Amino acid sequence: INYFNRNATTEAATDSDAFTKILMQSYIGAVTGAISVAMGLKIAINKYVSPPSKAIHYQRFVALPAVMTAAAINIILMRRNELETGIALQDDNGNDMGISQNAAKKALMEMTFS
């Protein structure tokens, strides 16, 4: 769960109902994305790859993009509050420099692609 991998300077949902809602949305989104990718790839492989013995070989690799999709969706949905509110910026000495939505977007993109 990427809630615990968030930027701790941003305000998180403290209400247990709000947190549960965010958690459920993230879970459902990640599962839906993973199943969609897995089913789409399976259908495409069965349709465009022949003979069937070769298609079975390619289907072994369907899990990787499905899991990567689930992880990316989960990161984005769990940390979307940072995109809306921004994250705190600090200089090398730890002094607050302000809040930036662009920095939040960059951090989220780096986290998603890593």
Steps between C-alpha positions, in 0.01 A plus 500: 500500500654826389342706776801423715736599220350847470658839550443552873489880465161485329172478681359149491150381569472475877136396506483121495201506264686727256810282517293185444336664198839591351634154572202328338512727193869427458453126542206480260679718246818293517317167472283625214805629314694178549212279388434722197862485388525125561178420317579740215844350447366146521235575238753675274750215530237237423376701202830601340752232597498160337552211543333458839817351648677829431210697652532303823866602515412870474221473755759424768604864486152653537534528879786752488319784320186425701683536832686809379167659406351416839799654679487819293127545554536433872779758536306767315172441684655474849711813453261714295455737794860612444413599144214716622672666796866483395799399712723710721834608358808545716846634429821316591479632857147371555334842479150501352491656154129460426262247351514380140251300295762464224739335745220268610429407138869434435536293818192295416619434144843393624343271758267347242772428246753367750 
